[in-house]
Amino acid sequence: MRTVTVKAETGPRTIELPGNMAAFDSATLYARATGYISFRDADIGSKVHRGDVLAVIAAPDLDQQLAQAKAQLAQLQAAVGQAEANAELGRVTDARTSRLVAQGWSSRQQGDQDRLSFASSKAALAVAQANVVAQRAAVDRLQQLAAFEQVTAPFDGVITSRKIDVGSLVTADAASGTPLFSIARTDVLRVQVYVPQSGYFGIVDGDRATLPIPELPGRTCVGKVARNAQVLADCTRTLLAEVVVDNKDGTLTAGLYGIVHLQVHRANPVVLVPFQAVIFNAAGLNVSVVIDGKVQLRQLDLEADGGVVVEARDGLKPGDQLILNPPINLTEGMRVRTS
């Protein structure tokens, strides 16, 4: 009988999982002003930088509202000047009348009238100042809306979708606004993988990961585990993890599919068992161990199945001799000769 010696393994194991590449950032840009497209400077495939003007929306109604609001603000500011003059006149008159009343040269009725007139002019000044503050807020709001007439890129990236042309009518409705562009940042890519429960405790942020691309023979992308969801999904019992891959040369793109190789740390030592030594029967997974020339059947407590090698957490110890490709008539206690 051919045998193999069991070895212990404490280092990380490699697991292979399907992964999908996604843009690091992506967004769909909607119209925030109602009007028509008067200028467009981006199309699908255009590389843009943050702040670049992608399109301009002509909104004459909004522009007219802003001009009217500014005129009203100027009018209210003039009213503040008038109210300040009236308040100053009331203050001077009240002070003068108060002295005359004290000296007996003016009636108390006149003194009360001038004092209350001064109080009224101060209140009118406060109202005028409040009106200016409110109108300035209205102007600021309209200026912000007018700024939305320029559609700009929120980050560096590439335009992946264009929904408008020059002359297109767009609306700024919150529920049914017009989508203008889709943009994606692809200089860094996220590779999303779903780690099974058996690998949950071995996934560590910062670990190295590799991703061969079938369409690029000889090239293997190298990244690292940047983050994970920390919890298993209820429906699949898998952990979502993201591997970040550098793509400054632009060779890769979002949407690519590949097999991600992850290093999973082992919580406890295991022994490696060749697939040829495993017996599958009604009793479960067993191996045949040779001790002093006799066969002893042992049940395996499987940790992970690596295909050509399985990992057992219990049932074996380093140094045990296992029979490779054991015959079906092998029984407990049978004497064998090993090579």
Secondary structure as UniProt FT lines:
FT   STRAND          3..5
FT   STRAND          7..9
FT   STRAND          13..30
FT   STRAND          35..40
FT   TURN            44..45
FT   STRAND          47..48
FT   TURN            50..51
FT   STRAND          53..58
FT   HELIX           60..103
FT   HELIX           108..147
FT   TURN            148..149
FT   STRAND          150..152
FT   STRAND          157..162
FT   TURN            166..167
FT   STRAND          169..170
FT   TURN            174..176
FT   STRAND          179..196
FT   HELIX           197..202
FT   TURN            205..206
FT   STRAND          208..212
FT   TURN            214..215
FT   TURN            217..218
FT   STRAND          220..232
FT   TURN            234..236
FT   STRAND          238..246
FT   TURN            248..249
FT   TURN            254..255
FT   STRAND          257..264
FT   STRAND          270..274
FT   HELIX           275..277
FT   STRAND          278..281
FT   TURN            282..283
FT   STRAND          284..291
FT   TURN            292..293
FT   STRAND          294..299
FT   STRAND          301..305
FT   STRAND          309..314
FT   TURN            318..319
FT   STRAND          321..323
FT   TURN            328..329
FT   TURN            332..333
//
